[in-house]
Amino acid sequence: MTQSATQEDLVQHTLNQTWDLFKNDFVLWVVAGLVMIIVTIASLGILSGPMTVGYIQLIERRRMGQPGSVTDIFDGFSHFGVSLIASILIGLGVFIGMFLFILPGVLFGLSMAFTFQAIAIHHEGATSAMGKSFELIKDNLALAAVFLVIVLVLSGIGGAVVFGTLVTMPFTMLLMTLAYHGLNERSA
């Protein structure tokens, strides 16, 4: 009972904190997300890693009460090499896993869900960030599954509605970053 209550409290606290951050800076999150999407598409995905890292760094600034602006997402370019390598390795892992009856690719992709948070927040290298993501999810499987299901459902809804991704993508980025902190604290 205590374990279950603690898990529910973490999920509830993380969702509440995500909503507070999201509604307080709604325009910032949406515009930064739009810029991130445009740059990622224009670069044919090559810049998705650095833009994701920059977005997470912006989340970190606002989470700590520091000022932030849309241009802060370009700070992720300070981790260009690491985030590009992580993107390539995750993409290859998912691609190879998809050839192994699809499920291994999906599981590998889900197990890498916190890779860019580890790069942005703890300045991990590509493979160590991937390992940290895997360990964090393995050690907190039930909670991580709850967060991942929420993200997948919101992403599905966002993709089904015209311009819905402009709202759901920033919210899910906030949620995963705050979940990363919560799961790390729980694992410590």
N, CA and C atoms as an extended XYZ file, in Angstrom:
564
Properties=species:S:1:pos:R:3:atomname:S:1:resname:S:1:resid:I:1 pbc="F F F"
N         0.819       -1.190        0.000 N   MET     1
C         0.000        0.000        0.000 CA  MET     1
C         0.861        1.252        0.000 C   MET     1
N         1.882        1.281        0.851 N   THR     2
C         2.744        2.449        0.936 CA  THR     2
C         3.498        2.656       -0.374 C   THR     2
N         4.005        1.568       -0.937 N   GLN     3
C         4.722        1.651       -2.212 CA  GLN     3
C         3.803        2.176       -3.308 C   GLN     3
N         2.588        1.656       -3.372 N   SER     4
C         1.622        2.079       -4.375 CA  SER     4
C         1.239        3.539       -4.184 C   SER     4
N         1.029        3.944       -2.928 N   ALA     5
C         0.672        5.337       -2.643 CA  ALA     5
C         1.810        6.265       -3.031 C   ALA     5
N         3.029        5.853       -2.759 N   THR     6
C         4.194        6.659       -3.111 CA  THR     6
C         4.296        6.815       -4.615 C   THR     6
N         4.050        5.734       -5.352 N   GLN     7
C         4.098        5.799       -6.806 CA  GLN     7
C         3.007        6.717       -7.351 C   GLN     7
N         1.808        6.590       -6.819 N   GLU     8
C         0.710        7.450       -7.256 CA  GLU     8
C         1.005        8.907       -6.929 C   GLU     8
N         1.617        9.149       -5.757 N   ASP     9
C         1.984       10.514       -5.374 CA  ASP     9
C         3.000       11.095       -6.347 C   ASP     9
N         3.982       10.282       -6.752 N   LEU    10
C         4.989       10.765       -7.692 CA  LEU    10
C         4.365       11.112       -9.037 C   LEU    10
N         3.485       10.259       -9.520 N   VAL    11
C         2.818       10.526      -10.795 CA  VAL    11
C         1.973       11.791      -10.681 C   VAL    11
N         1.178       11.883       -9.619 N   GLN    12
C         0.316       13.051       -9.416 CA  GLN    12
C         1.131       14.332       -9.272 C   GLN    12
N         2.202       14.271       -8.477 N   HIS    13
C         3.054       15.448       -8.281 CA  HIS    13
C         3.699       15.880       -9.596 C   HIS    13
N         4.185       14.916      -10.350 N   THR    14
C         4.832       15.223      -11.628 CA  THR    14
C         3.840       15.831      -12.611 C   THR    14
N         2.646       15.271      -12.685 N   LEU    15
C         1.617       15.828      -13.579 CA  LEU    15
C         1.210       17.236      -13.148 C   LEU    15
N         1.063       17.457      -11.845 N   ASN    16
C         0.712       18.799      -11.357 CA  ASN    16
C         1.809       19.815      -11.662 C   ASN    16
N         3.048       19.423      -11.407 N   GLN    17
C         4.185       20.313      -11.672 CA  GLN    17
C         4.296       20.595      -13.173 C   GLN    17
N         4.069       19.578      -13.998 N   THR    18
C         4.102       19.757      -15.452 CA  THR    18
C         3.029       20.744      -15.886 C   THR    18
N         1.817       20.564      -15.387 N   TRP    19
C         0.718       21.458      -15.757 CA  TRP    19
C         1.011       22.898      -15.335 C   TRP    19
N         1.556       23.078      -14.123 N   ASP    20
C         1.874       24.430      -13.656 CA  ASP    20
C         2.904       25.102      -14.558 C   ASP    20
N         3.972       24.393      -14.882 N   LEU    21
C         4.983       24.952      -15.784 CA  LEU    21
C         4.396       25.243      -17.158 C   LEU    21
N         3.593       24.324      -17.649 N   PHE    22
C         3.016       24.449      -18.985 CA  PHE    22
C         2.087       25.651      -19.082 C   PHE    22
N         1.166       25.791      -18.151 N   LYS    23
C         0.193       26.882      -18.244 CA  LYS    23
C         0.817       28.244      -17.961 C   LYS    23
N         1.856       28.288      -17.127 N   ASN    24
C         2.488       29.563      -16.798 CA  ASN    24
C         3.320       30.131      -17.950 C   ASN    24
N         3.830       29.275      -18.813 N   ASP    25
C         4.650       29.715      -19.951 CA  ASP    25
C         4.143       29.110      -21.251 C   ASP    25
N         2.841       29.020      -21.397 N   PHE    26
C         2.237       28.355      -22.545 CA  PHE    26
C         2.811       28.849      -23.878 C   PHE    26
N         2.856       30.159      -24.064 N   VAL    27
C         3.327       30.721      -25.336 CA  VAL    27
C         4.787       30.353      -25.572 C   VAL    27
N         5.616       30.442      -24.539 N   LEU    28
C         7.031       30.071      -24.667 CA  LEU    28
C         7.171       28.630      -25.133 C   LEU    28
N         6.440       27.713      -24.491 N   TRP    29
C         6.565       26.286      -24.840 CA  TRP    29
C         6.097       26.011      -26.266 C   TRP    29
N         4.986       26.618      -26.652 N   VAL    30
C         4.446       26.367      -27.990 CA  VAL    30
C         5.350       26.955      -29.063 C   VAL    30
N         5.805       28.184      -28.882 N   VAL    31
C         6.663       28.816      -29.893 CA  VAL    31
C         8.009       28.097      -29.967 C   VAL    31
N         8.594       27.767      -28.812 N   ALA    32
C         9.857       27.019      -28.807 CA  ALA    32
C         9.680       25.658      -29.469 C   ALA    32
N         8.547       25.006      -29.211 N   GLY    33
C         8.268       23.720      -29.856 CA  GLY    33
C         8.122       23.852      -31.358 C   GLY    33
N         7.461       24.925      -31.802 N   LEU    34
C         7.304       25.170      -33.239 CA  LEU    34
C         8.665       25.385      -33.897 C   LEU    34
N         9.508       26.184      -33.262 N   VAL    35
C        10.857       26.416      -33.802 CA  VAL    35
C        11.627       25.099      -33.854 C   VAL    35
N        11.511       24.316      -32.805 N   MET    36
C        12.202       23.025      -32.758 CA  MET    36
C        11.741       22.113      -33.897 C   MET    36
N        10.452       22.052      -34.115 N   ILE    37
C         9.895       21.212      -35.184 CA  ILE    37
C        10.366       21.702      -36.550 C   ILE    37
N        10.325       23.000      -36.783 N   ILE    38
C        10.739       23.565      -38.076 CA  ILE    38
C        12.213       23.283      -38.338 C   ILE    38
N        13.070       23.518      -37.343 N   VAL    39
C        14.512       23.282      -37.521 CA  VAL    39
C        14.783       21.801      -37.746 C   VAL    39
N        14.091       20.945      -37.010 N   THR    40
C        14.285       19.499      -37.172 CA  THR    40
C        13.877       19.052      -38.574 C   THR    40
N        12.744       19.529      -39.053 N   ILE    41
C        12.281       19.152      -40.394 CA  ILE    41
C        13.209       19.726      -41.462 C   ILE    41
N        13.582       20.985      -41.303 N   ALA    42
C        14.452       21.639      -42.298 CA  ALA    42
C        15.814       20.954      -42.390 C   ALA    42
N        16.280       20.376      -41.290 N   SER    43
C        17.588       19.704      -41.290 CA  SER    43
C        17.462       18.211      -41.589 C   SER    43
N        16.263       17.782      -41.978 N   LEU    44
C        15.980       16.367      -42.253 CA  LEU    44
C        16.281       15.480      -41.046 C   LEU    44
N        16.061       16.029      -39.861 N   GLY    45
C        16.221       15.273      -38.632 CA  GLY    45
C        17.601       15.315      -38.013 C   GLY    45
N        18.582       15.830      -38.736 N   ILE    46
C        19.959       15.845      -38.234 CA  ILE    46
C        20.079       16.670      -36.955 C   ILE    46
N        19.326       17.742      -36.865 N   LEU    47
C        19.419       18.625      -35.701 CA  LEU    47
C        18.395       18.302      -34.608 C   LEU    47
N        17.700       17.187      -34.736 N   SER    48
C        16.688       16.849      -33.728 CA  SER    48
C        17.310       16.652      -32.342 C   SER    48
N        18.466       16.018      -32.273 N   GLY    49
C        19.130       15.791      -30.985 CA  GLY    49
C        19.505       17.089      -30.287 C   GLY    49
N        20.266       17.966      -30.953 N   PRO    50
C        20.625       19.230      -30.300 CA  PRO    50
C        19.413       20.093      -29.952 C   PRO    50
N        18.399       20.080      -30.793 N   MET    51
C        17.204       20.872      -30.499 CA  MET    51
C        16.460       20.295      -29.292 C   MET    51
N        16.411       18.988      -29.176 N   THR    52
C        15.775       18.349      -28.029 CA  THR    52
C        16.541       18.676      -26.750 C   THR    52
N        17.854       18.589      -26.811 N   VAL    53
C        18.680       18.927      -25.651 CA  VAL    53
C        18.470       20.390      -25.260 C   VAL    53
N        18.427       21.280      -26.236 N   GLY    54
C        18.191       22.692      -25.957 CA  GLY    54
C        16.835       22.932      -25.329 C   GLY    54
N        15.833       22.228      -25.807 N   TYR    55
C        14.484       22.364      -25.241 CA  TYR    55
C        14.474       21.904      -23.785 C   TYR    55
N        15.154       20.809      -23.502 N   ILE    56
C        15.234       20.298      -22.127 CA  ILE    56
C        15.990       21.288      -21.241 C   ILE    56
N        17.037       21.899      -21.774 N   GLN    57
C        17.768       22.906      -20.999 CA  GLN    57
C        16.881       24.120      -20.701 C   GLN    57
N        16.036       24.495      -21.651 N   LEU    58
C        15.082       25.580      -21.416 CA  LEU    58
C        14.100       25.186      -20.310 C   LEU    58
N        13.628       23.955      -20.344 N   ILE    59
C        12.741       23.458      -19.295 CA  ILE    59
C        13.433       23.558      -17.940 C   ILE    59
N        14.696       23.166      -17.898 N   GLU    60
C        15.452       23.218      -16.644 CA  GLU    60
C        15.549       24.648      -16.114 C   GLU    60
N        15.816       25.603      -16.998 N   ARG    61
C        15.899       27.003      -16.569 CA  ARG    61
C        14.578       27.462      -15.948 C   ARG    61
N        13.500       27.207      -16.656 N   ARG    62
C        12.186       27.649      -16.170 CA  ARG    62
C        11.767       26.884      -14.914 C   ARG    62
N        12.145       25.636      -14.826 N   ARG    63
C        11.836       24.827      -13.639 CA  ARG    63
C        12.500       25.409      -12.397 C   ARG    63
N        13.676       25.961      -12.573 N   MET    64
C        14.414       26.561      -11.456 CA  MET    64
C        14.064       28.037      -11.258 C   MET    64
N        13.106       28.538      -12.036 N   GLY    65
C        12.671       29.924      -11.861 CA  GLY    65
C        13.528       30.944      -12.570 C   GLY    65
N        14.443       30.495      -13.408 N   GLN    66
C        15.300       31.407      -14.158 CA  GLN    66
C        14.575       31.854      -15.424 C   GLN    66
N        14.930       33.019      -15.950 N   PRO    67
C        14.294       33.467      -17.191 CA  PRO    67
C        14.727       32.577      -18.362 C   PRO    67
N        13.868       32.523      -19.345 N   GLY    68
C        14.173       31.737      -20.538 CA  GLY    68
C        13.465       32.324      -21.740 C   GLY    68
N        14.032       32.079      -22.907 N   SER    69
C        13.402       32.559      -24.133 CA  SER    69
C        13.487       31.469      -25.196 C   SER    69
N        12.760       31.681      -26.271 N   VAL    70
C        12.708       30.704      -27.358 CA  VAL    70
C        14.102       30.406      -27.897 C   VAL    70
N        14.947       31.419      -27.990 N   THR    71
C        16.283       31.220      -28.563 CA  THR    71
C        17.165       30.332      -27.690 C   THR    71
N        16.769       30.120      -26.446 N   ASP    72
C        17.561       29.250      -25.571 CA  ASP    72
C        17.615       27.810      -26.062 C   ASP    72
N        16.666       27.414      -26.901 N   ILE    73
C        16.710       26.026      -27.386 CA  ILE    73
C        17.926       25.781      -28.277 C   ILE    73
N        18.522       26.847      -28.790 N   PHE    74
C        19.720       26.679      -29.606 CA  PHE    74
C        20.964       26.419      -28.754 C   PHE    74
N        20.840       26.543      -27.431 N   ASP    75
C        21.954       26.216      -26.541 CA  ASP    75
C        22.289       24.735      -26.585 C   ASP    75
N        21.365       23.927      -27.081 N   GLY    76
C        21.611       22.495      -27.207 CA  GLY    76
C        22.727       22.166      -28.191 C   GLY    76
N        23.097       23.139      -29.017 N   PHE    77
C        24.183       22.893      -29.967 CA  PHE    77
C        25.523       22.726      -29.261 C   PHE    77
N        25.602       23.111      -27.979 N   SER    78
C        26.837       22.862      -27.220 CA  SER    78
C        27.028       21.360      -26.989 C   SER    78
N        25.976       20.589      -27.185 N   HIS    79
C        26.039       19.121      -27.066 CA  HIS    79
C        25.773       18.476      -28.427 C   HIS    79
N        26.161       19.154      -29.487 N   PHE    80
C        25.833       18.694      -30.842 CA  PHE    80
C        26.320       17.274      -31.106 C   PHE    80
N        27.618       17.037      -30.908 N   GLY    81
C        28.187       15.726      -31.226 CA  GLY    81
C        27.562       14.605      -30.416 C   GLY    81
N        27.440       14.824      -29.118 N   VAL    82
C        26.889       13.804      -28.230 CA  VAL    82
C        25.437       13.495      -28.605 C   VAL    82
N        24.646       14.552      -28.818 N   SER    83
C        23.225       14.328      -29.126 CA  SER    83
C        23.038       13.729      -30.516 C   SER    83
N        23.893       14.081      -31.462 N   LEU    84
C        23.809       13.487      -32.800 CA  LEU    84
C        24.152       11.998      -32.746 C   LEU    84
N        25.204       11.664      -32.007 N   ILE    85
C        25.591       10.253      -31.870 CA  ILE    85
C        24.472        9.472      -31.181 C   ILE    85
N        23.894       10.053      -30.133 N   ALA    86
C        22.790        9.373      -29.435 CA  ALA    86
C        21.613        9.164      -30.379 C   ALA    86
N        21.287       10.181      -31.173 N   SER    87
C        20.179       10.059      -32.131 CA  SER    87
C        20.441        8.942      -33.125 C   SER    87
N        21.649        8.885      -33.638 N   ILE    88
C        22.010        7.856      -34.617 CA  ILE    88
C        21.948        6.466      -33.988 C   ILE    88
N        22.526        6.322      -32.788 N   LEU    89
C        22.532        5.013      -32.132 CA  LEU    89
C        21.117        4.551      -31.784 C   LEU    89
N        20.290        5.462      -31.295 N   ILE    90
C        18.908        5.092      -30.976 CA  ILE    90
C        18.157        4.728      -32.253 C   ILE    90
N        18.350        5.530      -33.301 N   GLY    91
C        17.706        5.239      -34.586 CA  GLY    91
C        18.121        3.879      -35.132 C   GLY    91
N        19.416        3.577      -35.057 N   LEU    92
C        19.902        2.273      -35.521 CA  LEU    92
C        19.333        1.140      -34.677 C   LEU    92
N        19.306        1.334      -33.361 N   GLY    93
C        18.773        0.309      -32.471 CA  GLY    93
C        17.311        0.017      -32.754 C   GLY    93
N        16.532        1.070      -32.959 N   VAL    94
C        15.111        0.888      -33.271 CA  VAL    94
C        14.964        0.223      -34.636 C   VAL    94
N        15.741        0.673      -35.616 N   PHE    95
C        15.682        0.119      -36.976 CA  PHE    95
C        16.008       -1.372      -36.974 C   PHE    95
N        17.090       -1.744      -36.311 N   ILE    96
C        17.485       -3.155      -36.249 CA  ILE    96
C        16.435       -3.956      -35.478 C   ILE    96
N        15.956       -3.376      -34.371 N   GLY    97
C        14.931       -4.057      -33.575 CA  GLY    97
C        13.649       -4.292      -34.334 C   GLY    97
N        13.314       -3.377      -35.239 N   MET    98
C        12.096       -3.535      -36.029 CA  MET    98
C        12.187       -4.741      -36.965 C   MET    98
N        13.398       -5.057      -37.394 N   PHE    99
C        13.574       -6.242      -38.231 CA  PHE    99
C        13.451       -7.526      -37.425 C   PHE    99
N        13.587       -7.413      -36.114 N   LEU   100
C        13.474       -8.575      -35.232 CA  LEU   100
C        12.060       -8.657      -34.670 C   LEU   100
N        11.095       -8.670      -35.551 N   PHE   101
C         9.686       -8.839      -35.193 CA  PHE   101
C         9.071       -7.627      -34.480 C   PHE   101
N         9.525       -6.447      -34.766 N   ILE   102
C         8.958       -5.160      -34.353 CA  ILE   102
C         9.083       -4.878      -32.851 C   ILE   102
N         8.646       -5.798      -32.001 N   LEU   103
C         8.634       -5.553      -30.560 CA  LEU   103
C        10.003       -5.153      -29.990 C   LEU   103
N        11.101       -5.797      -30.394 N   PRO   104
C        12.400       -5.363      -29.855 CA  PRO   104
C        12.723       -3.903      -30.206 C   PRO   104
N        12.336       -3.464      -31.378 N   GLY   105
C        12.572       -2.076      -31.760 CA  GLY   105
C        11.774       -1.108      -30.913 C   GLY   105
N        10.518       -1.456      -30.660 N   VAL   106
C         9.657       -0.615      -29.821 CA  VAL   106
C        10.205       -0.569      -28.395 C   VAL   106
N        10.555       -1.724      -27.845 N   LEU   107
C        11.087       -1.781      -26.479 CA  LEU   107
C        12.404       -1.026      -26.358 C   LEU   107
N        13.257       -1.148      -27.361 N   PHE   108
C        14.522       -0.409      -27.324 CA  PHE   108
C        14.261        1.091      -27.349 C   PHE   108
N        13.380        1.517      -28.235 N   GLY   109
C        13.058        2.945      -28.319 CA  GLY   109
C        12.491        3.482      -27.021 C   GLY   109
N        11.591        2.739      -26.397 N   LEU   110
C        11.007        3.164      -25.128 CA  LEU   110
C        12.046        3.197      -24.010 C   LEU   110
N        12.970        2.255      -24.032 N   SER   111
C        13.996        2.219      -22.985 CA  SER   111
C        15.001        3.366      -23.117 C   SER   111
N        14.997        4.039      -24.231 N   MET   112
C        15.896        5.182      -24.444 CA  MET   112
C        15.198        6.521      -24.215 C   MET   112
N        14.022        6.489      -23.609 N   ALA   113
C        13.173        7.680      -23.458 CA  ALA   113
C        13.825        8.818      -22.686 C   ALA   113
N        14.762        8.532      -21.787 N   PHE   114
C        15.378        9.577      -20.969 CA  PHE   114
C        16.816        9.895      -21.392 C   PHE   114
N        17.213        9.451      -22.570 N   THR   115
C        18.582        9.673      -23.036 CA  THR   115
C        18.917       11.152      -23.140 C   THR   115
N        18.048       11.928      -23.760 N   PHE   116
C        18.369       13.338      -23.980 CA  PHE   116
C        18.285       14.148      -22.691 C   PHE   116
N        17.484       13.692      -21.728 N   GLN   117
C        17.476       14.342      -20.421 CA  GLN   117
C        18.823       14.134      -19.732 C   GLN   117
N        19.374       12.924      -19.833 N   ALA   118
C        20.677       12.639      -19.226 CA  ALA   118
C        21.777       13.479      -19.870 C   ALA   118
N        21.671       13.704      -21.180 N   ILE   119
C        22.653       14.536      -21.871 CA  ILE   119
C        22.508       15.991      -21.437 C   ILE   119
N        21.281       16.497      -21.446 N   ALA   120
C        21.045       17.913      -21.152 CA  ALA   120
C        21.286       18.266      -19.691 C   ALA   120
N        20.874       17.393      -18.782 N   ILE   121
C        20.908       17.718      -17.357 CA  ILE   121
C        22.202       17.273      -16.689 C   ILE   121
N        22.664       16.080      -17.016 N   HIS   122
C        23.859       15.540      -16.358 CA  HIS   122
C        25.086       15.517      -17.266 C   HIS   122
N        24.963       16.042      -18.467 N   HIS   123
C        26.085       16.156      -19.419 CA  HIS   123
C        26.762       14.809      -19.673 C   HIS   123
N        25.952       13.788      -19.786 N   GLU   124
C        26.457       12.444      -20.066 CA  GLU   124
C        26.883       12.330      -21.522 C   GLU   124
N        27.760       11.379      -21.811 N   GLY   125
C        28.092       11.045      -23.180 CA  GLY   125
C        26.951       10.249      -23.795 C   GLY   125
N        27.030       10.009      -25.086 N   ALA   126
C        25.920        9.351      -25.793 CA  ALA   126
C        25.610        7.970      -25.219 C   ALA   126
N        26.598        7.103      -25.136 N   THR   127
C        26.329        5.741      -24.683 CA  THR   127
C        26.037        5.694      -23.187 C   THR   127
N        26.675        6.555      -22.407 N   SER   128
C        26.383        6.552      -20.969 CA  SER   128
C        24.980        7.104      -20.710 C   SER   128
N        24.535        8.079      -21.510 N   ALA   129
C        23.165        8.600      -21.378 CA  ALA   129
C        22.151        7.517      -21.741 C   ALA   129
N        22.452        6.754      -22.779 N   MET   130
C        21.570        5.658      -23.163 CA  MET   130
C        21.509        4.611      -22.048 C   MET   130
N        22.660        4.306      -21.475 N   GLY   131
C        22.709        3.358      -20.370 CA  GLY   131
C        21.956        3.868      -19.156 C   GLY   131
N        22.092        5.156      -18.881 N   LYS   132
C        21.377        5.758      -17.742 CA  LYS   132
C        19.866        5.684      -17.958 C   LYS   132
N        19.426        5.956      -19.172 N   SER   133
C        17.999        5.868      -19.489 CA  SER   133
C        17.502        4.439      -19.293 C   SER   133
N        18.233        3.483      -19.803 N   PHE   134
C        17.859        2.079      -19.672 CA  PHE   134
C        17.758        1.679      -18.199 C   PHE   134
N        18.771        2.026      -17.413 N   GLU   135
C        18.787        1.673      -15.993 CA  GLU   135
C        17.644        2.346      -15.238 C   GLU   135
N        17.390        3.606      -15.539 N   LEU   136
C        16.324        4.344      -14.868 CA  LEU   136
C        14.962        3.692      -15.136 C   LEU   136
N        14.751        3.296      -16.367 N   ILE   137
C        13.484        2.650      -16.713 CA  ILE   137
C        13.412        1.238      -16.122 C   ILE   137
N        14.518        0.513      -16.177 N   LYS   138
C        14.547       -0.843      -15.607 CA  LYS   138
C        14.291       -0.808      -14.099 C   LYS   138
N        14.891        0.144      -13.399 N   ASP   139
C        14.744        0.236      -11.940 CA  ASP   139
C        13.370        0.750      -11.505 C   ASP   139
N        12.671        1.435      -12.405 N   ASN   140
C        11.358        2.027      -12.091 CA  ASN   140
C        10.351        1.645      -13.164 C   ASN   140
N        10.293        0.377      -13.497 N   LEU   141
C         9.533       -0.079      -14.653 CA  LEU   141
C         8.062        0.329      -14.607 C   LEU   141
N         7.395        0.130      -13.495 N   ALA   142
C         5.961        0.451      -13.417 CA  ALA   142
C         5.722        1.949      -13.581 C   ALA   142
N         6.488        2.761      -12.871 N   LEU   143
C         6.309        4.210      -12.970 CA  LEU   143
C         6.692        4.723      -14.355 C   LEU   143
N         7.792        4.237      -14.879 N   ALA   144
C         8.217        4.660      -16.214 CA  ALA   144
C         7.156        4.277      -17.240 C   ALA   144
N         6.565        3.113      -17.075 N   ALA   145
C         5.505        2.674      -18.001 CA  ALA   145
C         4.317        3.608      -17.936 C   ALA   145
N         3.954        4.065      -16.736 N   VAL   146
C         2.836        5.002      -16.598 CA  VAL   146
C         3.143        6.295      -17.359 C   VAL   146
N         4.330        6.838      -17.142 N   PHE   147
C         4.704        8.081      -17.834 CA  PHE   147
C         4.758        7.890      -19.346 C   PHE   147
N         5.304        6.762      -19.785 N   LEU   148
C         5.399        6.508      -21.223 CA  LEU   148
C         4.027        6.328      -21.855 C   LEU   148
N         3.107        5.681      -21.151 N   VAL   149
C         1.746        5.523      -21.684 CA  VAL   149
C         1.076        6.887      -21.801 C   VAL   149
N         1.236        7.723      -20.791 N   ILE   150
C         0.663        9.073      -20.850 CA  ILE   150
C         1.216        9.825      -22.054 C   ILE   150
N         2.515        9.753      -22.248 N   VAL   151
C         3.155       10.443      -23.376 CA  VAL   151
C         2.665        9.887      -24.710 C   VAL   151
N         2.567        8.569      -24.813 N   LEU   152
C         2.118        7.968      -26.070 CA  LEU   152
C         0.666        8.333      -26.375 C   LEU   152
N        -0.183        8.336      -25.368 N   VAL   153
C        -1.589        8.704      -25.578 CA  VAL   153
C        -1.691       10.169      -26.001 C   VAL   153
N        -0.996       11.054      -25.288 N   LEU   154
C        -1.036       12.479      -25.639 CA  LEU   154
C        -0.459       12.727      -27.037 C   LEU   154
N         0.605       12.031      -27.369 N   SER   155
C         1.203       12.180      -28.698 CA  SER   155
C         0.245       11.699      -29.780 C   SER   155
N        -0.448       10.612      -29.509 N   GLY   156
C        -1.447       10.111      -30.463 CA  GLY   156
C        -2.572       11.101      -30.667 C   GLY   156
N        -3.046       11.680      -29.575 N   ILE   157
C        -4.103       12.690      -29.669 CA  ILE   157
C        -3.588       13.908      -30.427 C   ILE   157
N        -2.384       14.346      -30.102 N   GLY   158
C        -1.800       15.508      -30.778 CA  GLY   158
C        -1.621       15.285      -32.262 C   GLY   158
N        -1.244       14.086      -32.635 N   GLY   159
C        -1.068       13.770      -34.044 CA  GLY   159
C        -2.377       13.647      -34.802 C   GLY   159
N        -3.445       13.352      -34.086 N   ALA   160
C        -4.744       13.172      -34.729 CA  ALA   160
C        -5.486       14.490      -34.948 C   ALA   160
N        -5.079       15.524      -34.250 N   VAL   161
C        -5.750       16.823      -34.326 CA  VAL   161
C        -4.848       17.800      -35.074 C   VAL   161
N        -5.411       18.567      -35.979 N   VAL   162
C        -4.622       19.548      -36.727 CA  VAL   162
C        -3.935       20.486      -35.737 C   VAL   162
N        -2.658       20.633      -35.863 N   PHE   163
C        -1.814       21.467      -35.002 CA  PHE   163
C        -1.800       21.005      -33.545 C   PHE   163
N        -2.310       19.819      -33.262 N   GLY   164
C        -2.332       19.302      -31.900 CA  GLY   164
C        -0.942       19.055      -31.337 C   GLY   164
N        -0.013       18.694      -32.208 N   THR   165
C         1.355       18.432      -31.770 CA  THR   165
C         1.994       19.684      -31.169 C   THR   165
N         1.566       20.857      -31.621 N   LEU   166
C         2.120       22.094      -31.067 CA  LEU   166
C         1.805       22.248      -29.582 C   LEU   166
N         0.773       21.578      -29.113 N   VAL   167
C         0.415       21.627      -27.700 CA  VAL   167
C         0.922       20.386      -26.968 C   VAL   167
N         0.734       19.220      -27.568 N   THR   168
C         1.089       17.989      -26.858 CA  THR   168
C         2.590       17.754      -26.781 C   THR   168
N         3.345       18.146      -27.806 N   MET   169
C         4.791       17.933      -27.782 CA  MET   169
C         5.454       18.696      -26.633 C   MET   169
N         5.173       19.992      -26.452 N   PRO   170
C         5.794       20.681      -25.308 CA  PRO   170
C         5.373       20.077      -23.961 C   PRO   170
N         4.109       19.725      -23.836 N   PHE   171
C         3.636       19.147      -22.574 CA  PHE   171
C         4.354       17.839      -22.282 C   PHE   171
N         4.502       16.992      -23.290 N   THR   172
C         5.155       15.704      -23.057 CA  THR   172
C         6.653       15.875      -22.795 C   THR   172
N         7.273       16.877      -23.404 N   MET   173
C         8.691       17.151      -23.111 CA  MET   173
C         8.844       17.593      -21.659 C   MET   173
N         7.948       18.460      -21.208 N   LEU   174
C         7.961       18.886      -19.803 CA  LEU   174
C         7.742       17.681      -18.885 C   LEU   174
N         6.751       16.885      -19.209 N   LEU   175
C         6.422       15.728      -18.389 CA  LEU   175
C         7.597       14.766      -18.282 C   LEU   175
N         8.228       14.448      -19.386 N   MET   176
C         9.339       13.490      -19.359 CA  MET   176
C        10.548       14.045      -18.611 C   MET   176
N        10.778       15.343      -18.723 N   THR   177
C        11.904       15.941      -18.003 CA  THR   177
C        11.650       15.929      -16.504 C   THR   177
N        10.432       16.270      -16.101 N   LEU   178
C        10.103       16.242      -14.675 CA  LEU   178
C        10.026       14.801      -14.158 C   LEU   178
N         9.574       13.883      -14.983 N   ALA   179
C         9.560       12.465      -14.607 CA  ALA   179
C        10.987       11.959      -14.418 C   ALA   179
N        11.888       12.419      -15.280 N   TYR   180
C        13.308       12.038      -15.160 CA  TYR   180
C        13.839       12.442      -13.779 C   TYR   180
N        13.533       13.651      -13.368 N   HIS   181
C        13.969       14.107      -12.038 CA  HIS   181
C        13.329       13.259      -10.934 C   HIS   181
N        12.032       13.034      -11.047 N   GLY   182
C        11.332       12.254      -10.026 CA  GLY   182
C        11.843       10.827       -9.918 C   GLY   182
N        12.079       10.203      -11.044 N   LEU   183
C        12.568        8.817      -11.031 CA  LEU   183
C        14.004        8.742      -10.525 C   LEU   183
N        14.813        9.747      -10.861 N   ASN   184
C        16.189        9.787      -10.336 CA  ASN   184
C        16.191        9.932       -8.825 C   ASN   184
N        15.336       10.810       -8.304 N   GLU   185
C        15.257       11.002       -6.853 CA  GLU   185
C        14.779        9.721       -6.176 C   GLU   185
N        13.850        9.057       -6.808 N   ARG   186
C        13.311        7.806       -6.243 CA  ARG   186
C        14.360        6.705       -6.247 C   ARG   186
N        15.202        6.671       -7.286 N   SER   187
C        16.227        5.634       -7.403 CA  SER   187
C        17.399        5.876       -6.442 C   SER   187
N        17.586        7.147       -6.066 N   ALA   188
C        18.755        7.478       -5.223 CA  ALA   188
C        18.619        6.950       -3.811 C   ALA   188
